[in-house]
Amino acid sequence: MEKEISKRKQKILQALVDEYVSSAQPVSSGDIREKYMPEISSATIRSELASLEELGYLSKPHTSAGRVPSPMAYKLYVDKLMPDVGLTAEEAEFIRSNFSKRIDSVESIISRTAKVISDITNYTSVIVVDNFADITVKEIKLVPIGDDSALVIIITDQGVLKDKTIDIPSDIKGDLVVIANNLVNKVFAGKRVAEILEPFEIIEEEIEKYRELFEEIIEVIVSYRDEGSKKVYMEGALKMLDYPEYNNIDDAKNFLSVINDKENVASLLETGDNIEFSVKIGKDESGGIDKCAVVTAKYTLNGREIGKAGVIGPERMDYNKVKSVLNYIGKAINGIIDEDE
């Protein structure tokens, strides 16, 4: 439970967290005075550090004179003390350059997003796409290819496209393809994916010849659902092993066992209904990972949640940078989709 502390303790705690995130070494009163607070004596800083340790914000490794933050310290840092620095011009340009080209499928957008987040933060990134059943089909286009096949393009209210080549029944040729296209849109346009996939009578006796075509298109929508709904994308799973906290073989094995379970990873990104940005530090009551931090952003489009992006790193992760990256990428994704529309 977070405890109220004075402004001076907050400044000292902020300095200690900043230094530990940067160095990964226990921080002494001398480090804080020399680099952050030369106006305060070492004796005063030592006294405040001892008090913060008693309150549960710091711990002192047996082999060091310095101290390290506890999960409670990181939580306070993220909630109240973290400076709003934002991304550098180079980092922002890196993100923009990766999203500057047209991307034609939801899977391409998500896999690229996962890679960009991992590359720029140097942590493990996870993205969970969900709520696919609520997506509405806006239009379906049939583009003939040769005599016996057509390209099906499905346009949704999320602005993403799915294309796939299907076979055309032998008795549907020429102008009948145009008629079929109009009929397909009459049946499917404006309906949610969940409605399309529910069993219901959509083909009357007089359009029996189009039944096979309808079934082909439904198969495409089913495959689209299966590839996009509650799918977990991950990048940089082994990057955690580069950090000194995971030099211990047991800790490394524990982390790898957690992230190898995709359902478990998806549950790590769960947040409250109205929470847009969530931080889980350590294996606390919210279901995190021991000695890790999980930062999650909820992404919405047209007022509807389309998924979550998360970063998994050591407890001493650069929270400011991670939050800035997740926010900036959310805007970049919306920019791509707006252009496609």
C-alpha positions as CSV (number, residue, x, y, z in Angstrom):
1,M,0.0,0.0,0.0
2,E,1.4,3.4,-1.0
3,K,2.3,5.6,1.9
4,E,2.4,9.5,1.8
5,I,5.9,10.9,1.9
6,S,7.2,14.5,2.0
7,K,8.2,16.5,-1.1
8,R,11.9,16.0,-0.3
9,K,11.6,12.3,0.0
10,Q,9.7,12.3,-3.3
11,K,12.6,14.2,-5.0
12,I,15.2,11.8,-3.5
13,L,13.2,8.8,-4.5
14,Q,12.8,10.1,-8.0
15,A,16.5,10.7,-8.3
16,L,17.3,7.2,-7.0
17,V,14.9,5.5,-9.5
18,D,16.3,7.6,-12.4
19,E,19.8,6.6,-11.5
20,Y,19.0,3.0,-10.9
21,V,17.1,2.7,-14.3
22,S,20.2,4.2,-15.9
23,S,23.0,2.3,-14.1
24,A,21.4,-1.0,-12.8
25,Q,23.6,-0.5,-9.7
26,P,22.5,0.1,-6.1
27,V,22.4,3.9,-5.6
28,S,24.2,5.6,-2.6
29,S,23.6,8.9,-1.0
30,G,26.8,10.2,-2.6
31,D,25.5,9.3,-6.0
32,I,22.3,11.3,-5.4
33,R,24.1,14.3,-4.0
34,E,26.7,14.4,-6.7
35,K,24.4,14.0,-9.7
36,Y,21.0,15.3,-8.6
37,M,20.9,17.2,-5.3
38,P,24.2,19.0,-4.5
39,E,22.3,21.5,-2.3
40,I,21.4,18.8,0.3
41,S,24.0,17.2,2.5
42,S,24.9,13.5,2.3
43,A,23.9,13.0,5.9
44,T,20.4,14.4,5.2
45,I,20.1,12.2,2.1
46,R,21.3,9.1,4.1
47,S,18.6,9.8,6.7
48,E,15.9,10.2,4.1
49,L,17.0,7.0,2.4
50,A,16.9,5.1,5.6
51,S,13.3,6.4,6.2
52,L,12.2,5.4,2.7
53,E,13.6,1.9,3.3
54,E,11.6,1.6,6.5
55,L,8.5,2.7,4.6
56,G,9.1,-0.1,2.1
57,Y,10.1,2.0,-0.9
58,L,13.7,0.9,-1.0
59,S,15.8,-2.2,-0.2
60,K,19.5,-2.6,0.6
61,P,21.4,-5.5,-1.0
62,H,23.6,-7.2,1.5
63,T,26.8,-6.7,-0.5
64,S,26.3,-3.0,-1.2
65,A,26.1,0.3,0.6
66,G,23.6,1.5,-1.9
67,R,19.9,0.9,-2.2
68,V,17.5,-0.2,-5.0
69,P,13.8,0.7,-5.6
70,S,11.0,-1.7,-4.5
71,P,7.9,-2.3,-6.7
72,M,6.1,0.2,-4.5
73,A,8.7,2.8,-5.4
74,Y,8.3,2.2,-9.1
75,K,4.5,2.4,-8.7
76,L,4.8,5.8,-7.0
77,Y,7.3,7.0,-9.6
78,V,5.0,6.1,-12.5
79,D,1.9,7.6,-10.8
80,K,3.4,10.8,-9.5
81,L,7.1,11.4,-10.0
82,M,7.9,10.4,-13.6
83,P,9.0,13.4,-15.7
84,D,7.2,13.9,-19.0
85,V,10.2,13.9,-21.4
86,G,8.7,12.4,-24.5
87,L,10.5,10.9,-27.5
88,T,13.6,12.3,-29.2
89,A,13.3,13.5,-32.7
90,E,15.2,10.4,-33.9
91,E,12.9,8.1,-32.1
92,A,9.8,9.8,-33.5
93,E,11.2,9.7,-37.0
94,F,12.0,6.0,-36.6
95,I,8.3,5.3,-35.8
96,R,7.1,7.5,-38.6
97,S,9.4,5.9,-41.1
98,N,8.1,2.4,-40.2
99,F,4.5,3.5,-40.7
100,S,4.9,5.7,-43.7
101,K,4.1,3.0,-46.3
102,R,0.6,1.6,-47.0
103,I,-0.1,-1.6,-45.0
104,D,-2.9,-3.8,-46.4
105,S,-3.9,-6.2,-43.6
106,V,-4.5,-6.1,-39.9
107,E,-1.8,-8.8,-39.4
108,S,0.8,-6.7,-41.2
109,I,-0.1,-3.6,-39.1
110,I,0.1,-5.6,-35.8
111,S,3.3,-7.5,-36.5
112,R,5.1,-4.3,-37.6
113,T,3.8,-2.5,-34.5
114,A,5.2,-5.2,-32.3
115,K,8.6,-5.1,-33.9
116,V,8.8,-1.3,-33.8
117,I,7.9,-1.2,-30.1
118,S,10.5,-3.8,-29.2
119,D,13.2,-2.2,-31.4
120,I,12.8,1.2,-29.9
121,T,12.4,0.3,-26.3
122,N,14.7,-2.8,-26.3
123,Y,12.2,-4.7,-24.3
124,T,9.7,-7.6,-25.1
125,S,6.6,-6.3,-26.8
126,V,3.2,-8.0,-26.9
127,I,0.1,-7.1,-28.8
128,V,-3.3,-8.7,-28.4
129,V,-6.0,-8.1,-31.0
130,D,-9.5,-8.7,-29.9
131,N,-13.2,-7.7,-30.4
132,F,-13.0,-8.9,-34.0
133,A,-16.6,-10.1,-33.9
134,D,-17.8,-6.5,-33.4
135,I,-16.1,-5.2,-36.6
136,T,-18.6,-4.2,-39.3
137,V,-18.2,-5.1,-42.9
138,K,-18.6,-2.0,-45.0
139,E,-18.1,-3.4,-48.5
140,I,-17.0,-6.5,-50.4
141,K,-15.5,-6.3,-53.8
142,L,-15.2,-9.1,-56.3
143,V,-12.4,-8.6,-58.9
144,P,-12.4,-11.3,-61.6
145,I,-9.1,-13.0,-62.3
146,G,-9.3,-15.2,-65.4
147,D,-12.3,-17.3,-66.0
148,D,-12.7,-19.3,-62.9
149,S,-11.5,-17.1,-59.9
150,A,-11.8,-13.7,-58.3
151,L,-10.1,-11.6,-55.8
152,V,-12.3,-10.9,-52.7
153,I,-11.5,-7.7,-50.9
154,I,-13.3,-7.1,-47.6
155,I,-13.4,-3.6,-46.3
156,T,-14.4,-3.1,-42.6
157,D,-15.2,-0.1,-40.5
158,Q,-11.7,-0.4,-39.0
159,G,-10.3,0.6,-42.4
160,V,-8.3,-2.7,-42.8
161,L,-8.5,-4.9,-45.8
162,K,-8.4,-8.6,-46.2
163,D,-7.9,-10.0,-49.7
164,K,-8.0,-13.6,-50.9
165,T,-8.5,-15.4,-54.2
166,I,-11.5,-17.7,-54.4
167,D,-13.0,-19.9,-57.1
168,I,-16.1,-18.7,-59.0
169,P,-18.8,-21.2,-59.9
170,S,-18.7,-22.1,-63.6
171,D,-22.1,-20.6,-64.3
172,I,-21.2,-17.1,-63.0
173,K,-19.4,-15.2,-65.7
174,G,-19.2,-11.7,-67.1
175,D,-22.1,-9.4,-66.0
176,L,-23.2,-12.1,-63.5
177,V,-20.1,-11.3,-61.5
178,V,-21.3,-7.7,-61.2
179,I,-24.7,-8.9,-60.2
180,A,-23.2,-11.2,-57.7
181,N,-21.1,-8.4,-56.2
182,N,-24.1,-6.3,-55.7
183,L,-26.0,-9.2,-54.1
184,V,-23.1,-10.0,-51.8
185,N,-23.0,-6.4,-50.6
186,K,-26.8,-6.4,-50.1
187,V,-26.5,-9.4,-47.8
188,F,-23.2,-8.6,-46.0
189,A,-22.6,-4.8,-46.0
190,G,-23.5,-3.1,-42.7
191,K,-23.5,-6.4,-40.7
192,R,-21.1,-7.2,-37.9
193,V,-18.8,-10.2,-38.3
194,A,-20.6,-11.9,-35.4
195,E,-23.9,-11.6,-37.4
196,I,-22.4,-12.9,-40.6
197,L,-21.0,-16.0,-38.9
198,E,-24.2,-16.9,-37.1
199,P,-26.3,-19.6,-38.9
200,F,-29.2,-17.8,-40.7
201,E,-31.0,-18.0,-44.0
202,I,-29.3,-15.6,-46.3
203,I,-29.9,-17.3,-49.7
204,E,-33.4,-17.7,-51.0
205,E,-34.5,-20.1,-53.7
206,E,-34.2,-17.6,-56.5
207,I,-30.5,-17.0,-55.8
208,E,-29.6,-20.7,-55.3
209,K,-26.9,-20.4,-58.0
210,Y,-25.0,-18.0,-55.8
211,R,-24.9,-20.2,-52.8
212,E,-21.4,-21.5,-53.5
213,L,-20.1,-18.0,-53.8
214,F,-21.7,-16.9,-50.5
215,E,-20.1,-19.9,-48.8
216,E,-16.7,-19.1,-50.2
217,I,-16.9,-15.5,-48.9
218,I,-18.1,-16.7,-45.5
219,E,-15.0,-19.0,-45.4
220,V,-12.8,-15.9,-46.1
221,I,-14.5,-14.0,-43.2
222,V,-14.1,-17.0,-40.9
223,S,-10.4,-17.2,-41.7
224,Y,-10.1,-13.5,-41.2
225,R,-11.7,-13.9,-37.8
226,D,-9.4,-16.8,-36.9
227,E,-6.2,-14.9,-37.8
228,G,-7.2,-11.6,-36.1
229,S,-9.3,-12.4,-33.1
230,K,-7.5,-12.6,-29.7
231,K,-4.3,-13.3,-31.5
232,V,-1.0,-12.6,-29.6
233,Y,1.9,-11.1,-31.4
234,M,5.3,-10.9,-29.7
235,E,8.7,-9.5,-30.5
236,G,12.0,-9.4,-28.7
237,A,11.2,-12.2,-26.3
238,L,15.0,-12.8,-25.6
239,K,15.8,-9.2,-25.1
240,M,15.1,-9.5,-21.4
241,L,18.1,-11.8,-21.1
242,D,20.4,-8.9,-22.0
243,Y,19.6,-7.2,-18.7
244,P,21.7,-8.0,-15.6
245,E,18.6,-8.8,-13.5
246,Y,18.2,-11.9,-15.6
247,N,21.8,-13.2,-15.4
248,N,20.4,-15.7,-12.8
249,I,19.4,-18.9,-14.7
250,D,16.3,-19.5,-12.5
251,D,14.9,-16.0,-13.2
252,A,15.6,-16.4,-16.9
253,K,13.8,-19.8,-17.0
254,N,10.9,-18.3,-15.1
255,F,10.5,-15.4,-17.5
256,L,10.7,-17.6,-20.6
257,S,8.2,-20.1,-19.2
258,V,5.7,-17.2,-18.6
259,I,6.0,-15.7,-22.1
260,N,5.9,-19.1,-23.8
261,D,2.3,-19.4,-22.7
262,K,0.4,-17.1,-25.1
263,E,-2.9,-17.2,-23.1
264,N,-1.0,-16.2,-20.0
265,V,0.8,-13.4,-21.9
266,A,-2.6,-12.1,-23.2
267,S,-4.0,-12.0,-19.6
268,L,-1.0,-9.9,-18.6
269,L,-2.3,-7.1,-20.8
270,E,-5.8,-7.1,-19.3
271,T,-6.8,-3.8,-17.8
272,G,-9.9,-2.3,-16.2
273,D,-12.7,-1.3,-18.5
274,N,-11.9,2.4,-18.4
275,I,-8.2,2.2,-18.1
276,E,-6.3,3.4,-21.2
277,F,-2.8,3.0,-19.8
278,S,-1.9,0.4,-17.2
279,V,1.3,-0.5,-15.3
280,K,1.9,-3.8,-13.4
281,I,5.1,-4.0,-11.4
282,G,6.2,-7.3,-10.0
283,K,4.0,-10.2,-9.2
284,D,1.5,-8.1,-7.4
285,E,-2.3,-8.4,-6.8
286,S,-3.0,-7.4,-10.4
287,G,-1.3,-10.5,-11.8
288,G,2.1,-9.4,-13.1
289,I,5.4,-11.2,-13.5
290,D,8.0,-11.5,-10.7
291,K,10.9,-9.0,-11.1
292,C,9.2,-7.6,-14.3
293,A,7.1,-4.6,-15.2
294,V,4.2,-4.8,-17.8
295,V,3.1,-1.5,-19.3
296,T,-0.1,-1.7,-21.4
297,A,-1.9,0.7,-23.7
298,K,-5.4,0.2,-24.9
299,Y,-5.9,1.1,-28.6
300,T,-9.3,2.3,-29.9
301,L,-10.5,3.2,-33.3
302,N,-13.8,5.0,-34.1
303,G,-14.6,4.7,-30.4
304,R,-14.1,0.9,-30.3
305,E,-11.3,-1.0,-28.7
306,I,-9.4,-3.0,-31.3
307,G,-6.6,-4.4,-29.0
308,K,-3.8,-3.7,-26.6
309,A,-0.1,-3.2,-26.9
310,G,2.2,-4.0,-24.0
311,V,5.9,-3.9,-23.1
312,I,7.5,-6.3,-20.7
313,G,10.8,-5.4,-19.2
314,P,12.7,-5.3,-15.9
315,E,11.2,-3.4,-13.0
316,R,13.7,-0.7,-13.6
317,M,12.5,-0.2,-17.2
318,D,12.5,3.3,-18.7
319,Y,8.8,3.9,-18.0
320,N,8.7,7.4,-19.6
321,K,10.1,6.2,-22.9
322,V,7.8,3.1,-23.0
323,K,4.7,5.3,-22.3
324,S,5.8,7.8,-25.0
325,V,6.4,5.0,-27.5
326,L,3.0,3.4,-26.9
327,N,1.2,6.7,-27.2
328,Y,3.0,7.8,-30.4
329,I,2.4,4.4,-32.1
330,G,-1.3,4.6,-31.3
331,K,-1.4,7.8,-33.3
332,A,0.7,6.3,-36.1
333,I,-1.7,3.3,-36.5
334,N,-4.7,5.7,-36.7
335,G,-2.8,7.7,-39.3
336,I,-2.3,4.6,-41.5
337,I,-6.0,3.6,-41.3
338,D,-7.2,7.2,-41.9
339,E,-5.1,7.2,-45.1
340,D,-6.4,3.9,-46.3
341,E,-10.0,5.0,-45.8
